[in-house]
Amino acid sequence: MTMRERGLAVMGQRDVANPKLQVREATKVYPTASGDLVAIDRCTLDVHAGEIVSIVGPSGCGKTTLLWSMSGLHGLTSGEVLLDGKKITGPSPEIGMVFQDANLLPWRNLRSNILFPFEIKREKPDHDWIAKLTNRVGLEGFDARMPRELSGGMQQRAALVRALSFKPSVLLMDEPFGALDAFTREEMNHLVEEIYLDTKTTIVLITHSIEEAIFLSDRIIVMSPRPGRIAKEYKVPFERPRSFEIMATKEVFDLTNAIKADIVGAQVSKSRSAVRPAVYAAH
Amino acid sequence: MSGSDAIPEFNKSKSGGSGEVGVTNMSAMTSGPGIQSLREVIAIVLVAVVVIGGTELLLNLFQVPQYIMPAPSLIFMALITEFPLIAPHLGHTLVELVSGFSIGACIGLILAAVITQFPFAEKIITPYVLLLVTTPMLALVPLLILRFGFGYTPRIIAVALAAGPMVMINAATGFRRVDRGKIALARSYGASTLQIFWKIRAPMALPMILVGLMVGSIFGLLTAVGAEMVGGGFGLGNRLTSYSSMIQMPQFFAVVLILSILGILIYVLFFLIGKKWASWEA
């Protein structure tokens, strides 16, 4: 992050001319036995430095496909993703990923899991920074524990530390807290916001929880059912740090309903056209 | 031992690899019977004393002739007095087992690692490997002796042929357990194919590899002893045929006892390795 970007982020403004991540007409088609499956269709999206953007949408709308394209984990059929103006062709050290479920390696202890990125990159870890992160998420003293000895929340915290350990400027989170109970989830949301306020890392978050999206995001992108297109965008105007009390306000209530209507509406109209009962699982 | 007798289903966790056909499960090794308290120790010793002592008593009581079943005390005496004579043969069997198993296991492991990367090649090769697993390699020993004589060579080949496919088929099951998420994780840090193999695929396959090594080495032991019984003048199998033809039953059973101990030691070895390196799976 340059001085200029940092300054802008602190001032609560964004360098709109130079987005951190640009998704341009991203289309991904999976060939299947029963014909081509269009997972995402001409998605265009800018994410600015120091912004938290959530992507919500019905199951199977291509959210994960879109995120994986941003991370360079897989290519696009057409279109491109630019990071700092440069086209992404593969995984980048600027990008940290947090996966669905914690995705820790079960044969390694916590410490060794957190240091795994450095082992792959053959780099020296910044032990001070990692110690700071570990303390921040409350995992100090658990270094020697194996993943199966940790609760789901602790595992996901470790995954968060691992993703931030090499100081990426962008954090991509793929339904990171979907498997956690509601309380742990709220706790994790607070933690993400705290870390965000500390580091000003740009975050793109995929979630099934509209609440989570509203609590964390500056903007919420709603995707339509397959083929996944960007249907709508909402700005979330609340000041940070946020408290969960805002979740009880009328603004949030209205916003939640609007987003729900977008998702369910799209789902219902699609199901009707396909003469199928609407099966909707948002949570 | 009811927990270990059964062939448990392979633990299908999140990996969800298709068609996992584990011959046995790591849990048979990692969650084997562990001695927990003094009471258990006492019970185990007590039962052993009753079984062995009871056998001794019954054999004496019914005056069972030695050539049918020698008393445990006689077997034990034979083990001690004959051991210097048996020891070199134990050495020969170990040489055959260790060298044959090493060769077979190395080839099996390498084949498994390579083959699983090419699903098409795997489909073609698997039936032949299955054939090798299911055919008792002992059947080939007469032929091997004809070709290679009565030395180590035919036995080592037989052991390798018995152990290798067993190692391969289990290791292949391990290597097939692809966890897309974990591979994506490594790739997101820019891991190379080689790094993914050593840091993700190999550790994930390790529990199944250990199962293959254990089963393979036991199969190797069986084949080594069997091959020694078919022909050649040395090895524990040769001792078995020799002692039984001379109706030296205490000596015969002493050799059987040595073989049992050898088998148990192999099991314990892999049990300990599994406990150290594959306990995360249990």
Interface residues (C-beta under 8 A of the other chain):
Chain A: W68 S71 L73 G90 P91 P93 I95 G96 M97 F99 Q100 D101 N103 L105 P106 W107 F116 P117 E119 I120 K121 M146 P147 R148
Chain B: K14 G181 K182 A184 L185 A186 R187 S188 Y189 G190 A191 Q195 K199 I200 P203 M204 L206 W277 A278 W280 E281
